[in-house]
Amino acid sequence: MKKMIKLSLVAATVLGLATTSYAESKVTVSGDAEVTYENLTQNDTTDVYKTADVNINIDAVNEDGVEFHSQFVLYDGTQGDITGLENGVVTDTTGNPEAYSQIERAYVVAPLPFAEAKLTAGLAPNGAFGSGMFENGGESWKTDLTMKAAGLKVKVGNVTIKESNASQADKIKNYVKVEGSAGDIKYGLQYSNTKDTATDCTKTYMNPYVTASVAGLDIAAEYASWGSDGDGTGMFVQAGKEMGPLSVALAYVTLSGADGSAGGDYAASDFFDGNVASNATDDTSAIVVPVSYKVSDKLTAGLTYVSADVTGLDGTAMDITADYALGKSTSIGLLYATATGDAVGADDYTKMAMSVSMSF
């Protein structure tokens, strides 16, 4: 009952905002929710997990054109100590409801009177650069300036990519991103340096990309180099084609050197999710073949096959999915995932899941 009262108070507050009018200002409320049921067999053990996620977005624009964006997350993280929060980690598994709500983002975007410039500040999405292959996704405390110059989009910023308490150290990243286009070709270059305040070590990072449409194929290529002395590299290449209701793609990723990892948002498959990485002694590579077919206006089927040689695991994985739209804002998703390989748990990994999601 206590949890219901708390949720009712949140709902009342949100509804109050949604019906409040301010002179020359606009406030909107939106959100989404998903409930998931999973049956997972791994290491000869079968477990059942249930998760629920609710995102509530409150956005506003004032009379000066300054935007405010926020997202509040409510989620169930008690089932088997597994959280439904995308980038969160549950530290309180006592059932305390305060442990399962969080401010996911809260930031402002202010227009500036030159070069179509905008200043973004606060707890904001990191955003994807290029294919997003080497990005960590999620949100961070950041300040960045975006402007246009000579037909290019330029972004300069500072972000705390790891915020710690007083007894630990932050990781501070300074970056410059430049992006442009010429016809069907899009290109970009990112350069950054990240300082670990605990070790006083600075790591540089360079990341160019290009995308194009060639002979009916959608092509993407991206390269990354990182480390104090460029001691790690990564490459991502993908070609895809849409043929009516059928969409087929072929992707290849390779990583070498210390601290080599695909971005935190990159999931080659259900099993190969966040574990495509290399280290100082082991390189990694993966081939990914995603296929989707739109059976009808409501039903879309998908199949993804992965063959990977990653740190600690050589194996294959396959996902079979189906998504059925119950309406414009509600859908049911089904997943069957399996993996085989030489790592513990990969030889008998099988997952069956069903989810119901909606937006409002």
C-alpha positions in Angstrom: 0.0 0.0 0.0 2.9 2.4 0.8 4.2 1.9 -2.7 0.8 2.6 -4.3 0.5 5.8 -2.3 3.9 7.0 -3.5 3.0 6.3 -7.1 -0.3 8.0 -6.7 1.5 11.1 -5.5 3.8 11.0 -8.4 0.9 10.6 -10.8 -1.0 13.5 -9.2 2.1 15.8 -9.5 2.6 14.8 -13.2 -1.1 15.4 -14.0 -0.9 18.7 -12.2 1.9 19.8 -14.5 0.2 18.5 -17.5 -2.9 20.7 -16.8 -1.0 23.8 -15.7 -0.7 26.7 -18.1 2.1 29.3 -17.9 2.2 32.5 -19.9 4.2 32.1 -23.1 5.4 28.7 -21.9 4.6 25.1 -22.8 4.8 22.0 -20.7 4.2 18.5 -22.0 4.2 15.1 -20.3 4.8 11.8 -22.0 6.2 8.4 -21.2 6.4 4.7 -21.8 6.1 1.5 -19.9 7.2 -2.1 -20.4 6.6 -5.3 -18.5 8.8 -8.3 -19.3 8.7 -12.0 -18.4 11.8 -14.0 -19.0 12.6 -17.7 -18.6 16.4 -18.2 -18.7 18.3 -21.5 -18.7 22.1 -21.1 -18.1 24.7 -23.2 -16.3 22.1 -26.0 -16.1 19.8 -23.8 -14.0 16.5 -22.3 -15.0 15.3 -19.0 -13.5 12.3 -16.8 -14.1 12.6 -13.0 -14.1 10.0 -10.3 -14.2 10.8 -6.7 -14.7 8.7 -3.5 -15.0 10.0 -0.2 -16.3 8.1 3.2 -16.4 9.6 6.3 -17.9 7.9 9.6 -17.3 9.1 12.6 -19.3 8.4 16.2 -18.4 9.5 18.8 -21.1 9.1 22.5 -21.2 9.9 25.5 -23.3 9.7 29.0 -21.9 9.1 32.3 -23.7 12.8 32.8 -24.4 13.0 29.5 -26.3 15.0 27.8 -23.5 14.1 24.1 -23.3 14.0 21.9 -20.2 14.0 18.1 -20.5 13.7 15.5 -17.8 13.0 11.8 -17.4 12.0 10.0 -14.2 12.4 6.3 -14.1 10.4 3.8 -11.9 11.5 0.2 -12.1 11.4 -3.1 -10.4 14.8 -4.3 -9.4 14.1 -6.9 -6.8 13.6 -10.0 -9.0 16.8 -12.0 -8.6 18.7 -8.7 -8.0 18.2 -7.9 -11.6 17.2 -4.3 -12.5 15.0 -3.2 -15.3 16.8 0.1 -15.4 18.8 0.3 -18.6 22.0 1.8 -17.2 21.4 1.4 -13.5 22.7 -0.9 -10.8 20.6 -1.9 -7.8 22.5 -1.5 -4.6 19.6 -1.8 -2.2 17.8 -5.2 -2.5 15.9 -4.9 0.8 12.6 -4.0 -1.0 12.9 -0.3 -0.1 10.9 1.4 -2.9 13.2 4.5 -2.9 15.9 2.2 -4.3 14.0 1.7 -7.5 13.3 5.2 -8.8 15.8 7.6 -10.3 16.1 10.9 -12.2 17.4 9.6 -15.5 18.0 13.0 -17.1 17.4 16.7 -16.3 19.0 19.3 -18.5 18.4 22.6 -20.4 19.1 23.6 -24.0 19.5 27.3 -24.5 19.7 29.0 -28.0 22.6 31.5 -28.5 22.5 34.4 -30.9 25.2 33.3 -33.3 25.9 30.4 -35.7 22.6 28.7 -34.9 24.4 27.8 -31.6 22.9 25.9 -28.7 24.2 25.4 -25.2 23.3 22.1 -23.4 23.9 21.7 -19.7 22.9 19.2 -17.0 22.3 15.5 -16.7 21.9 14.8 -20.4 22.0 11.9 -22.9 25.4 11.2 -24.2 24.0 10.7 -27.7 25.4 8.5 -30.5 28.2 9.5 -32.8 28.3 7.9 -36.2 26.9 4.4 -36.0 27.0 4.5 -32.2 29.3 1.5 -32.2 31.9 2.9 -29.9 29.6 5.1 -27.7 28.7 4.2 -24.2 25.2 5.6 -24.4 23.3 6.5 -21.2 23.4 9.9 -19.5 26.2 12.0 -18.0 26.7 15.4 -16.4 27.8 17.5 -19.3 28.1 21.0 -20.8 28.5 21.3 -24.6 28.2 23.9 -27.3 26.8 23.0 -30.7 27.1 25.4 -33.6 27.2 25.4 -37.4 30.3 26.7 -39.4 31.1 26.4 -43.1 28.3 23.9 -43.6 29.6 21.7 -40.7 28.0 20.8 -37.4 30.6 21.4 -34.6 30.2 20.3 -31.0 32.6 21.1 -28.2 32.0 19.8 -24.7 33.0 18.5 -21.3 31.4 15.5 -19.7 31.8 13.6 -16.5 31.6 10.0 -17.8 32.1 8.4 -14.4 30.8 10.3 -11.4 32.0 8.9 -8.0 31.7 9.9 -4.4 34.2 11.9 -2.5 36.4 8.9 -1.7 36.8 7.9 -5.3 37.7 9.6 -8.6 35.8 11.0 -11.5 36.6 10.5 -15.1 36.4 13.8 -17.1 36.2 13.8 -20.8 36.7 16.8 -23.1 35.7 16.4 -26.8 35.3 18.0 -30.2 32.9 16.5 -32.7 32.6 17.6 -36.4 30.0 16.3 -38.7 29.0 17.1 -42.3 27.3 15.7 -45.4 27.7 15.8 -49.2 24.7 14.4 -51.1 24.1 10.8 -49.7 27.4 10.8 -47.9 27.6 11.7 -44.2 30.9 11.9 -42.4 32.3 12.9 -39.0 35.3 13.0 -36.8 35.5 12.9 -33.0 38.6 13.7 -30.9 38.6 13.6 -27.1 40.8 13.1 -24.1 39.7 11.5 -20.8 41.4 12.2 -17.5 41.1 9.8 -14.6 41.6 12.0 -11.5 42.6 9.0 -9.4 45.6 8.1 -11.5 46.2 11.5 -13.2 46.3 9.5 -16.5 44.9 11.0 -19.7 43.7 8.8 -22.5 43.2 10.2 -26.0 40.5 9.0 -28.4 39.9 9.5 -32.1 36.9 8.3 -34.0 36.1 9.0 -37.7 33.1 7.6 -39.6 31.4 7.7 -43.0 28.0 6.5 -44.2 26.8 6.4 -47.8 24.3 4.8 -50.2 26.1 2.9 -52.9 24.4 0.8 -55.6 21.3 0.4 -53.4 23.2 -0.6 -50.3 23.4 1.4 -47.1 27.1 1.4 -46.2 28.6 2.4 -42.8 32.3 2.4 -41.8 33.8 3.6 -38.5 37.2 3.5 -37.0 38.4 4.2 -33.4 41.8 4.6 -31.8 42.3 5.0 -28.1 44.9 4.9 -25.3 47.7 7.1 -24.0 49.8 6.0 -27.0 47.1 4.8 -29.3 47.4 1.3 -27.9 43.9 0.1 -28.9 42.0 0.2 -32.2 38.5 -0.8 -33.4 36.7 -1.0 -36.7 33.1 -1.4 -37.6 31.8 -2.0 -41.2 28.1 -2.7 -42.1 26.2 -3.1 -45.4 22.4 -3.3 -45.5 19.6 -3.3 -48.0 15.9 -3.0 -47.8 13.8 -4.9 -50.4 10.2 -4.1 -49.7 9.2 -5.8 -46.5 12.6 -7.5 -46.2 15.6 -5.9 -44.5 19.0 -7.6 -44.5 22.4 -6.5 -43.2 25.9 -7.8 -42.7 28.2 -6.3 -40.0 31.7 -6.9 -39.0 33.4 -5.6 -35.9 37.0 -6.0 -34.7 38.8 -4.7 -31.6 42.4 -5.0 -30.5 44.5 -3.8 -27.6 43.9 -2.8 -24.0 40.4 -1.5 -23.0 38.9 -2.3 -26.4 35.2 -2.5 -26.2 32.1 -1.8 -28.2 29.9 0.9 -26.8 27.7 0.2 -23.8 24.6 0.4 -26.0 25.8 -2.0 -28.6 24.1 -5.4 -28.5 25.0 -7.8 -31.3 22.4 -10.2 -29.8 20.7 -11.0 -26.5 23.8 -13.1 -25.4 26.5 -10.9 -27.0 25.3 -7.8 -25.2 28.1 -5.6 -23.6 30.7 -8.4 -23.7 32.2 -7.7 -27.2 35.5 -6.5 -25.9 39.3 -7.0 -26.2 42.2 -6.7 -23.7 46.0 -6.3 -23.8 46.5 -10.0 -24.8 43.3 -11.0 -26.6 41.7 -9.4 -29.7 38.1 -9.8 -30.7 35.9 -10.0 -33.8 32.3 -10.6 -34.5 30.1 -11.1 -37.6 26.5 -10.1 -37.2 23.7 -10.8 -39.7 20.3 -9.2 -38.7 17.3 -9.9 -40.8 13.8 -8.5 -40.4 10.6 -9.1 -42.4 7.4 -7.1 -42.1 4.7 -9.7 -42.3 1.8 -7.2 -42.1 1.1 -3.7 -40.9 1.0 -5.1 -37.3 3.5 -8.0 -37.3 7.3 -7.9 -37.8 9.5 -10.9 -37.5 13.3 -10.9 -37.0 16.3 -13.2 -36.9 19.8 -12.3 -35.9 22.8 -14.6 -36.2 26.2 -13.8 -34.5 29.5 -15.6 -34.9 32.1 -14.2 -32.5 35.6 -14.7 -31.2 35.6 -12.4 -28.1 37.6 -12.4 -24.9 36.8 -15.5 -22.9 34.3 -16.8 -25.5 34.3 -18.3 -29.0 30.8 -19.1 -30.1 27.6 -18.4 -32.0 24.3 -16.9 -31.0 20.9 -16.6 -32.6 17.8 -14.5 -31.7 14.3 -15.0 -33.1 11.9 -12.2 -32.5 8.3 -11.2 -33.2 6.7 -7.8 -32.5 2.9 -7.4 -32.8 1.3 -4.0 -32.7 -1.9 -4.0 -30.7 -2.5 -0.3 -31.7 -0.6 2.8 -32.4 1.1 2.9 -29.0 1.0 -0.6 -27.6 2.8 -3.8 -28.7 3.7 -7.3 -27.6 7.2 -8.6 -28.2 8.4 -12.2 -28.2 12.1 -13.4 -28.0 13.7 -16.8 -28.3 17.5 -16.6 -27.8 20.2 -19.3 -27.8 24.0 -19.4 -27.7 26.7 -22.1 -27.9 30.4 -21.7 -27.2 33.3 -22.5 -24.9 32.5 -20.1 -22.1 30.7 -21.1 -18.9 27.0 -20.8 -19.5 27.2 -20.4 -23.2 26.8 -24.2 -23.9 23.3 -24.2 -22.6 22.1 -20.6 -22.8 18.4 -20.4 -23.8 16.1 -17.5 -23.1 12.4 -17.2 -23.8 10.8 -13.8 -23.1 7.6 -11.9 -23.6 7.1 -8.2 -23.1 4.2 -5.7 -23.3 5.1 -2.1 -24.0 3.2 1.1 -24.4 3.8 4.8 -24.9 1.7 7.7 -23.7 
